[in-house]
Structure formats: C-alpha cells, structure tokens
Amino acid sequence: MPHQGMRFLDITYSTPEENLACDEVLLDLAEEGLGGEILRFWESDTCFVVVGSSNLVSREVNTDACAVDAVPILRRRSGGGTVLQGPGCLNYSLVLRMSGDLATISGTNATILGRHCVALQPLVNGRISAKGSSDLTVEQMKFSGNAQRRRLRYLLFHGTILYRFDIGKIARYLLFPSKQPDYRGNRDHQAFLANLSLSSEQVKSALRDIWQAREEGDLPSGRRIGSLVNARYGRKEWNFRL
C-alpha cells in the first residue's frame, strides 16, 4: 500500500437500508470484476441502530426505546458490535484487494487501523491508538469501531468515526454490549466513548490522503441497491434474525 487507482465516493442515500446496501454492492461489484478499490463516506441525518451479523437484537438493543422513538433497527453483513448511527457519526467504507498484509483478518485490522492512526494523529490533541480487535481510541476513549466482510478476492472494511455525535443517545438505544474489549473495563457508554474534535471534512481529507483516493468513483447501480434492500435490509426476517 498505498493502493494506486483507488477512487472515492461521498454519497449518503436517503434511507438507512440503502446506505447499508451500498457498501455490499460496492464489494460485490469489485468481486465480480465490475468495480475496484474504493473509499466511500456517508453520514445519516437520522438515528438508527445497526447490529453486527451475529448479534442478538434483544441482547444488544433497547428495543422498547427504539420503538417509542421510531428508531429503526437494521443488521449489516459484517461482524463486530452494535452501533448507533446518526448526525455527527461519519462512516467510511473501504473495498480493498485481499493481498499482502490484508490476507488475514488480524493483519487487515492492524494494517488499516495503523494507517488511520497515522492519518489522524497530526490533527488531534491526545494520543490515538488501535485498541481491542478493531477500535480506535484517543486517550483510551473509543471514537471509532470497525468491522470487515471478506469475499474471495476483495474485502469490505468499514467503520464509524464519532466527531460531533450525541453520545447520550447511545445509552438510550443500546444496552451494555454482550462482549467488550479488556481495555473498556466495564465503563458505561458515556465514560467509554468520545468525539474527535475535528470536522467531518478534516477526517475525510485525512483518509483520502492516506489512501491516495484522488478521483471520484462511479455511483453503483441504484437498481442493485434497491434489489438488495428488498431482499435483505428492508426485511424484518433479516434484521431480527437469530
């Protein structure tokens, strides 16, 4: 790395389901030889919950509070824990070829998170570190959670970066996680999570620079995104399975 020829997309769709579907479509296109490596950014203007592929909704989510406030609960295809999306939570998605340091799950986590530490550290007061299996922290406070999904030739690595998020909402909609990294030390959400004191544009610029994503990529097929929403992300059978 860096990956020459990587493109970027800065596109947020109007629904949570479309935003999750877009990441999967970008991975599928690369795997099919119809796309390539790409860095995408998006940020929802409404709150919704996303559980990891193997998470149990009833164990991770305050479903009563979500129902009262009409906060959707969705499931992504990658692993990792449950997150609350919304304004002030920037999402990035990387589609990369699986080679070299990216040939294993642990190598992928270490390589990508290490690069993001290098990209963001000059902009932040306080030490940025990779902690747990796939977190980024500033002075032991988590600001970024990440997950990946792997195909035969390409992988999707995506994550959140808190920069202006209402962390108090996380305690309302998410339960204490069923699994926690050792460094969390049983801290509640408020004591464990933090915003970076940066703008979204600063974060985007830093990540685009570190990945040398200079040119804008093509939008994926809206038809494919809609089809995936209908088949998966828009279905209660998928979102509440297990």
C-alpha positions as CSV (number, residue, x, y, z in Angstrom):
1,M,0.0,0.0,0.0
2,P,-0.9,2.8,-0.9
3,H,-3.3,1.4,-3.5
4,Q,-2.9,3.1,-6.8
5,G,-6.0,3.9,-8.7
6,M,-8.3,4.0,-5.6
7,R,-11.3,6.2,-6.1
8,F,-13.6,7.8,-3.6
9,L,-17.4,8.3,-3.2
10,D,-19.0,10.8,-0.8
11,I,-22.6,9.6,-1.1
12,T,-25.4,9.3,1.6
13,Y,-28.6,7.7,0.5
14,S,-32.0,8.8,1.8
15,T,-32.7,5.7,3.9
16,P,-30.6,3.6,6.3
17,E,-31.3,0.5,4.3
18,E,-29.9,1.9,1.1
19,N,-26.7,3.0,2.9
20,L,-26.0,-0.5,4.2
21,A,-26.9,-2.0,0.8
22,C,-24.5,0.4,-1.0
23,D,-21.5,-1.0,0.9
24,E,-22.4,-4.5,0.0
25,V,-23.0,-3.6,-3.7
26,L,-19.6,-2.0,-3.9
27,L,-17.9,-5.1,-2.5
28,D,-19.9,-7.3,-4.9
29,L,-19.0,-5.2,-7.9
30,A,-15.3,-5.4,-7.1
31,E,-15.5,-9.2,-6.6
32,E,-17.3,-9.5,-10.0
33,G,-14.6,-7.5,-11.8
34,L,-17.1,-4.7,-12.4
35,G,-15.6,-2.3,-9.9
36,G,-12.4,-1.7,-8.0
37,E,-10.9,-0.4,-4.8
38,I,-12.8,2.5,-3.4
39,L,-13.2,4.7,-0.3
40,R,-16.7,5.8,0.5
41,F,-18.0,8.3,3.1
42,W,-21.6,8.7,4.3
43,E,-23.4,10.1,7.3
44,S,-27.0,9.6,8.2
45,D,-29.1,12.7,9.2
46,T,-31.4,10.4,11.4
47,C,-30.7,7.9,14.1
48,F,-30.8,4.2,13.5
49,V,-29.3,1.1,15.1
50,V,-27.1,-1.4,13.2
51,V,-26.3,-4.8,14.8
52,G,-23.4,-6.9,13.6
53,S,-24.1,-10.0,11.5
54,S,-24.2,-12.4,14.5
55,N,-25.6,-10.0,17.2
56,L,-28.8,-10.9,19.0
57,V,-31.0,-7.8,18.9
58,S,-32.7,-8.4,22.3
59,R,-29.2,-8.7,23.9
60,E,-27.7,-5.5,22.4
61,V,-30.6,-3.1,21.8
62,N,-33.1,-1.3,23.9
63,T,-35.9,-2.3,21.6
64,D,-38.6,-0.5,23.7
65,A,-36.9,2.8,23.5
66,C,-36.3,2.3,19.7
67,A,-40.0,1.5,19.2
68,V,-41.1,4.6,21.2
69,D,-38.8,6.9,19.2
70,A,-39.3,5.2,15.9
71,V,-35.6,4.4,15.6
72,P,-35.0,1.6,13.0
73,I,-33.0,-1.5,13.9
74,L,-31.1,-3.0,11.0
75,R,-28.4,-5.7,10.6
76,R,-25.3,-5.5,8.5
77,R,-23.4,-8.4,6.9
78,S,-20.1,-7.7,8.5
79,G,-19.2,-8.7,12.1
80,G,-18.4,-6.5,15.0
81,G,-20.7,-5.0,17.6
82,T,-23.8,-2.9,17.6
83,V,-23.6,0.8,16.8
84,L,-26.0,3.8,16.8
85,Q,-25.8,5.9,13.6
86,G,-26.9,9.5,13.2
87,P,-25.7,13.1,12.8
88,G,-22.1,13.5,13.9
89,C,-21.2,9.9,13.2
90,L,-19.1,9.7,10.0
91,N,-19.0,6.4,8.2
92,Y,-16.2,5.3,5.9
93,S,-16.1,2.1,3.8
94,L,-13.1,0.6,2.1
95,V,-13.2,-2.0,-0.6
96,L,-9.7,-3.5,-1.0
97,R,-8.0,-6.4,-2.7
98,M,-7.0,-9.1,-0.3
99,S,-3.2,-9.5,-0.6
100,G,-0.1,-9.0,1.4
101,D,-0.9,-7.6,4.9
102,L,-4.6,-7.9,4.1
103,A,-4.6,-11.7,3.6
104,T,-5.8,-12.3,7.1
105,I,-8.4,-10.8,9.4
106,S,-5.9,-9.7,12.1
107,G,-3.5,-8.4,9.5
108,T,-6.2,-6.4,7.9
109,N,-7.3,-4.8,11.2
110,A,-3.7,-4.0,12.2
111,T,-2.8,-2.5,8.8
112,I,-5.8,-0.4,8.2
113,L,-6.2,0.9,11.7
114,G,-2.5,1.6,11.8
115,R,-2.8,3.8,8.7
116,H,-5.7,5.6,10.2
117,C,-3.8,6.4,13.3
118,V,-1.0,7.9,11.1
119,A,-3.6,9.9,9.2
120,L,-5.5,11.4,12.1
121,Q,-2.8,11.8,14.8
122,P,-1.4,15.1,13.4
123,L,-4.9,16.6,13.7
124,V,-5.7,15.6,17.3
125,N,-4.5,16.6,20.7
126,G,-4.1,13.3,22.6
127,R,-2.6,10.0,21.6
128,I,-4.6,8.0,19.1
129,S,-4.2,4.2,19.4
130,A,-5.7,1.0,18.0
131,K,-7.2,-1.0,20.9
132,G,-9.1,-4.2,21.2
133,S,-9.5,-6.1,17.9
134,S,-10.8,-3.2,15.8
135,D,-11.2,0.0,17.7
136,L,-9.5,3.4,17.5
137,T,-9.1,5.4,20.7
138,V,-8.0,8.8,21.8
139,E,-6.5,8.7,25.3
140,Q,-8.2,5.4,25.9
141,M,-11.6,6.7,24.8
142,K,-13.2,5.0,21.8
143,F,-14.1,7.1,18.8
144,S,-14.1,4.5,16.0
145,G,-15.5,1.0,15.8
146,N,-14.8,-1.1,12.7
147,A,-15.7,-4.4,11.0
148,Q,-15.0,-6.3,7.9
149,R,-16.5,-8.8,5.4
150,R,-14.3,-10.9,3.2
151,R,-15.0,-12.5,-0.2
152,L,-12.6,-14.4,-2.3
153,R,-10.6,-11.6,-3.8
154,Y,-11.8,-8.4,-2.1
155,L,-12.8,-7.3,1.3
156,L,-15.0,-4.6,2.8
157,F,-13.6,-2.8,5.8
158,H,-15.9,-0.2,7.2
159,G,-16.3,1.8,10.4
160,T,-17.6,4.8,12.3
161,I,-15.8,7.9,13.4
162,L,-17.5,10.0,16.1
163,Y,-16.8,13.7,15.7
164,R,-20.0,15.5,16.8
165,F,-22.3,12.8,18.0
166,D,-24.8,13.0,20.8
167,I,-23.2,10.2,22.9
168,G,-26.1,10.4,25.4
169,K,-28.4,8.8,22.8
170,I,-26.3,5.7,22.7
171,A,-27.2,4.9,26.3
172,R,-30.9,5.3,25.5
173,Y,-30.9,2.9,22.5
174,L,-28.1,0.5,23.1
175,L,-27.7,-1.9,26.1
176,F,-24.3,-2.6,27.6
177,P,-22.6,-4.8,24.9
178,S,-22.6,-8.6,25.4
179,K,-18.9,-8.6,24.5
180,Q,-16.4,-5.9,25.5
181,P,-12.6,-5.5,24.9
182,D,-10.4,-5.7,28.0
183,Y,-9.5,-2.0,27.8
184,R,-13.1,-0.9,28.3
185,G,-13.0,-2.1,31.9
186,N,-16.8,-2.2,32.3
187,R,-17.1,1.6,31.6
188,D,-20.6,2.7,30.5
189,H,-21.1,4.3,27.1
190,Q,-20.7,7.8,28.4
191,A,-17.4,7.1,30.1
192,F,-16.1,4.9,27.2
193,L,-16.9,6.9,24.1
194,A,-15.6,10.3,22.8
195,N,-15.9,12.6,19.8
196,L,-12.8,13.7,17.9
197,S,-12.5,17.5,18.0
198,L,-12.5,17.6,14.2
199,S,-14.9,18.4,11.4
200,S,-16.1,15.7,9.0
201,E,-14.2,17.4,6.2
202,Q,-11.0,17.2,8.1
203,V,-11.5,13.5,8.7
204,K,-12.4,12.8,5.0
205,S,-9.4,14.8,3.8
206,A,-7.0,12.9,6.0
207,L,-8.3,9.5,5.0
208,R,-8.4,10.4,1.3
209,D,-4.8,11.5,1.6
210,I,-3.6,8.4,3.4
211,W,-5.3,6.1,0.8
212,Q,-4.4,8.4,-2.2
213,A,-8.0,8.4,-3.3
214,R,-7.8,11.3,-5.7
215,E,-10.6,10.8,-8.2
216,E,-14.3,10.4,-7.7
217,G,-15.7,7.0,-8.5
218,D,-18.9,6.0,-10.3
219,L,-22.1,5.5,-8.3
220,P,-23.2,1.9,-8.0
221,S,-26.4,0.8,-9.7
222,G,-29.5,2.1,-8.0
223,R,-31.3,-1.0,-9.2
224,R,-28.8,-3.3,-7.5
225,I,-29.1,-1.3,-4.3
226,G,-32.9,-1.3,-4.4
227,S,-32.9,-5.1,-5.1
228,L,-30.7,-5.7,-2.1
229,V,-32.9,-3.6,0.2
230,N,-35.9,-5.6,-0.9
231,A,-34.1,-8.9,-0.5
232,R,-32.3,-8.2,2.8
233,Y,-32.0,-4.9,4.6
234,G,-35.7,-4.0,4.3
235,R,-36.9,-7.3,5.7
236,K,-37.6,-7.9,9.3
237,E,-36.7,-11.6,8.9
238,W,-33.1,-10.4,8.2
239,N,-32.8,-7.6,10.7
240,F,-34.2,-9.6,13.6
241,R,-32.9,-13.0,12.8
242,L,-31.2,-15.2,15.4
